[in-house]
Amino acid sequence: MTRNPRRADFPLLAANPDLHYLDSAATSQKPRVVLDAMREYYERDNANPHRGAYALSARATDRYHAARGRVAQFLGASDADCLVFTRGTTESLNLVASAWGHANLREGDEIVVTALEHHANFVPWQQVAIARGARFVVCPLTSDHRVDLDALRTLVNPRTKVLAFNHVSNALGTVNPVDRIAAIGRAVGALIVCDGAQGAPHLRVAFDTLDVDFYAFSGHKMCGPMGIGGLLGRRAILEAMPPYQFGGDMIEFVRDEESTWATLPHKFEAGTPNVGDAVGLAAACDYLDSVGLDSVLEHERALVRLATEKLRAIDGVCIYGPKPSERSGVVSFSVAGIHPHDLSTVLDQDGVCIRAGQHCAQPLMRRLGVSATARASFYLYNDEADVDALVRGVERAKEVFAGSELNENELVPCRGAR
Amino acid sequence: MSDLQELYQSIILDHNRRPKNYGSLDEANRSAEGRNPSCGDEVRVELRVADDRIEDVRFTSAGCAVSRAAASIMTQSVKGKSRADVDKLFEQFHSLVTGKVRPSEQEARALGELAAFAGVARFPIRVKCASMPWHVLQAALRSDAAASE
């Protein structure tokens, strides 16, 4: 079978023709153009930006500024100063929960999140709720593991100050209807926070017209390097918010008694900025645009449909989440009598990399009634050979565990929607 | 035998399917729970200890075949043993699963069914699955009798 020609763009995949990398929801592989851009920055323009009054430092500043503009443009944000670079989605969400939450939440206020959330969009809100005496509310899911909008309407009320939810579920791939969810929060004036870690790599984000106040994302899941991501926010809200961290680069004047803050986005970027990774992320945006996000999603969905069909035909396989057309490139499943961790070990023997575990989503796992699932996630470089290897591996695992019928203690009931 | 067959030997698969000493223990006076947050494995061990001897032991778990079988075989191996015995046995077991030592025939005989876990050494990321029940057992042995009731 001919492999996906895009594998040639990714040095790790090109060097490992037998590898079946199905864990892009955890982190994507990196195209050569991204690695080259970073190397080129360090070899030609590296200096500490915003500081030195010399030409090299000015070049580094320019590169950083240009990278911000490119990434903002990729995400449909015309005001690039409203893109704060962070280490990734986790830091972005902590920034909002901490800086906005501590300044604005009062006793009796409510924060609503959904049961689909990654811990990064769950725990920061839970903790700021505890610290501020606010109520933390978790919106339930429908039987096919989508956010239950009817339940959300009853949970959101005038005391709701924050509504936080993901664009796409990392554990199941469920694509949430952002505008419909946001509208429920807007009706009561809540802050709308969207975790886009699994959205930005696959779906076109038009931040200017998207009805959310904050959109958080990670570079490393969208072909960029690890260690950089961002937070897009509305200018008025960002300007009114206190800083998240203090130090160099984020100040205007420092007096002995008090300090004032730099303008956006620097107010939220204390310390030496991560120019090298920002340059890499900008190159990742160029790469994704050259492929076209629409064709990325179309390609993933075709593979998800194929994998879903083939896996479902295997006796004992249970697939979680909604139908492929309402999902991004994720297939979350279990095999009766085989723990996902054991399944992953068997697949690994054939070079098939999947994630097995809780996917940083313990609240969701509890509601699915499982302790773990197996997750295969597809991206633009995957192909049918990857699907076939996955399916062969599952069949092989069934042979290894032949006769391992479910016993009474087994915690893997099939409660998948389809 | 392939690495996979060596890992998933029939002894391990049998203990996974029909674990020994599974459930809760009446009159337990020590207990502990352990969790591996990355994969979701959970193990609970309950003990009845008298005069520094494990009189009886039960476990419950939600986890992979390796961790469940390790817990099951562990419970068989530690009945009647003291805390020092358990520490020593775990040390031998840990050397085995990390591949630090290849046990002699005599040592393998002394390990009994625990020797079936030698195959784990080829799968470094699974060492913690095999070791976790032992850490929980050790925590249970150290737990305050009154606090665990």
Interface residues (C-beta under 8 A of the other chain):
Chain A: I338 H339 P340 H341 D342 T345 V346 Q349 A356 G357 Q358 Q362 M365 S371 A372 V400 F401 G403 S404 E405 N407 N409 L411
Chain B: S2 D3 L4 Q5 L7 Y8 L13 N16 R17 R18 P19 Y22 P37 S38 C39 G40 D41 E42 T60 S61 A62 G63 C64 A65 V66 F123 R126 C129
